[in-house]
Amino acid sequence: MAASWPGAAAGTPVSQDAEERGPLRAAFSGLTTRGRSFLAAGVASAACAYLLGQPDLLRVGALLCLLPVIAVLTTHRTRGRVTASRWLAPARVPAGQECRVYLRLHNPTRVPSGVLLLQDRVPYVLGPRPRFVLDRIEPGGQREVSYRVRSQLRGVYPLGPLQLRLADPFGMVELTRSFRTHDTMTVLPAVEPLPPVRFGGGSRGAGAGRPRALALAGEDDLIPRAYRHGDDVRRVHWRSTAHRGALMVRREESPHQARCTVLLDTRRAGYVLGGMPAPFERTVSAAASVVSHLAQQGYEITLLTDTGAQLPPPGGGGDAMELAGRLMDFLAVVDHSDEPGFERALAAPRDADPALLLAFLGSVDAGSAALLGGLRQRAAGAVASVAAGQLDPRIEQERVAALRQAGWIALSQHPGVPLASLWEQAANELSSTGGGRA
């Protein structure tokens, strides 16, 4: 493989595997049929030389015995020194997309290695184990190979450990080495692109989406700062400039950041059907699509589940895109819960009541709809996407109607219906009711 090693060039950490040399006795157990035949022939020749009194035959026997021993010692030394590295590009992929795995082997010894057989261990859902046969590696040389893996199922999958089978050039010995470490590949839920419709949401700060609270004495009581190169001259505060004899400008207003809470229903009782794609997987994928879409628009997102778990926890925060990555990693491994309802989600502590609440639900009965009504009262606007196609259509319509009576804008997410159409419909209904205004 002629490509350069991306991980080392970019400074990305790669897993370096090392293993101490095993006992020499174990190395001799790697003798092949050819190597054992040479040893047997050498011992037989030495015995015949002793019985027949032929010194030349003894030399032949010694040579036949010495060749496998030299092969064992050489291969054993190379086996203990060969190092391997693994690099994933990328390490986090959406479901259905490929990840390329790069393997590099390096021979730091002064003797060339024999033929190498590589086998990397991968979960069965990623396909068969990749195998490679490499010619000998020159002293100080290296070889690089790569393979692709893909999964339609979200989750975290271990790659490795790498197994290496090393053979000498004469085929007399084969030694197997298993490296200790492994890497992980995160398969994120499938994400569907959403149209850039305006959904609103609460805001923090005094940006354009929120009136700015002024001091009682008026705008002139705002504390200005010294002029910096590149500042807009329209922001010059002339009264402070005249008072201090130097250019002063008004401080920048704090940036506008909309806030939204995403509620994910993980109750096992809410999803009665399996198969592919299961309703639960469609619900998780829809939540991931919305989280990714809102993060790109700069929303401050809080993910809440029926168990009361929150990400980030109250008082937490950080960069919007970094937080979105943490949320996507959580959605990659989220599983069913045994919660009967949403009591713990309703009692979960939070920094402030959300202005925009988006819920992705399974089948919701009358009792759960009533609890969700209490959660909806804390938000200015609330939209619920209900996984449809699990029960009788009439029963599902009644349960969606119960959510609407509780104040939700409830929509049924049928199999095969694009999430983008539901997203636009929810935005239109939210705007018509006035709940989408920041």
Order of alpha helices (4+ residues) and beta strands (2+ residues): alpha-alpha-alpha-alpha-beta-beta-beta-beta-beta-beta-beta-beta-beta-beta-beta-beta-alpha-beta-beta-alpha-beta-beta-alpha-alpha-beta-alpha-beta-alpha-beta-alpha
